[in-house]
């Protein structure tokens, strides 16, 4: 049984073709634009309202960062729930959302909550939006494990460039403040009622995973603050030391987000994304103390397939390359 230490709140193997979905065609790229990033299905946004860890972490961060009279901008505002927390702290809020259906939904919900005088819902592409007046705090939650699929880094990077051109080099505070991207080799059970199915899996980050055995500690491969230079490409080729003997048959990707750091209270508000487990085609036994190299390279906001295509694990002693499985 494995339960990694992530909590929200205050406090050679290569992936073979076909593991996930066929490579993108122009038609699929258009569909991805509609389904991912700033333009995902409405039901996905509705379901996020039920994520108490996500909502609670951002509420705590906003309540500790926002003061009455501030101007707060939310990029990719969705239903407007995060904007509502800033408004209830007395801020004037601009909620920027691209999806026209979601804009109408957010405006309706804002009215139903009596916040229409404090929250303006603006239909705009967040990468092109420029506020009329300076901003104190920017909230942006387009986060996905490993910062894949969604447009978190692209949107914040574009906003920063647009903002500096309009208002100078002093940036607002960003929530989240930072992200930490990690990976680790694991032994994963892919047995489902006697049916062996080594397929990609998502895992809840705050729940014990009895089907997952961690074979090493988490290895960070990217740590950055959103008010500094934001990477648009991630790669790793660092050695990992095995601390638990077992059968290495998967690599797990873990993302922890620091929503804010409260210096006065000397604590941090954090929220982890779901974890992603990628299966290995040819399992291999590893011993405690053995060194392996996990290498990969992918663009921020890229597809899981892109990460899968680049993923390679090499034994530190023999550098023997093995291949990971198709779905």
Secondary structure as GFF3:
##gff-version 3
##sequence-region A 1 327
A	DSSP	beta_strand	9	10	.	.	.	ID=ss1
A	DSSP	beta_strand	13	15	.	.	.	ID=ss2
A	DSSP	alpha_helix	26	35	.	.	.	ID=ss3
A	DSSP	alpha_helix	42	48	.	.	.	ID=ss4
A	DSSP	alpha_helix	52	65	.	.	.	ID=ss5
A	DSSP	beta_strand	71	75	.	.	.	ID=ss6
A	DSSP	alpha_helix	81	88	.	.	.	ID=ss7
A	DSSP	beta_strand	92	97	.	.	.	ID=ss8
A	DSSP	alpha_helix	100	112	.	.	.	ID=ss9
A	DSSP	beta_strand	119	123	.	.	.	ID=ss10
A	DSSP	beta_strand	137	140	.	.	.	ID=ss11
A	DSSP	three_ten_helix	145	147	.	.	.	ID=ss12
A	DSSP	alpha_helix	152	167	.	.	.	ID=ss13
A	DSSP	beta_strand	173	175	.	.	.	ID=ss14
A	DSSP	beta_strand	178	188	.	.	.	ID=ss15
A	DSSP	beta_strand	191	192	.	.	.	ID=ss16
A	DSSP	beta_strand	195	196	.	.	.	ID=ss17
A	DSSP	beta_strand	201	203	.	.	.	ID=ss18
A	DSSP	beta_strand	212	214	.	.	.	ID=ss19
A	DSSP	beta_strand	219	225	.	.	.	ID=ss20
A	DSSP	beta_strand	233	236	.	.	.	ID=ss21
A	DSSP	beta_strand	239	241	.	.	.	ID=ss22
A	DSSP	beta_strand	246	262	.	.	.	ID=ss23
A	DSSP	beta_strand	267	272	.	.	.	ID=ss24
A	DSSP	beta_strand	275	286	.	.	.	ID=ss25
A	DSSP	beta_strand	291	299	.	.	.	ID=ss26
A	DSSP	alpha_helix	304	310	.	.	.	ID=ss27
A	DSSP	beta_strand	312	315	.	.	.	ID=ss28
A	DSSP	beta_strand	322	324	.	.	.	ID=ss29
###
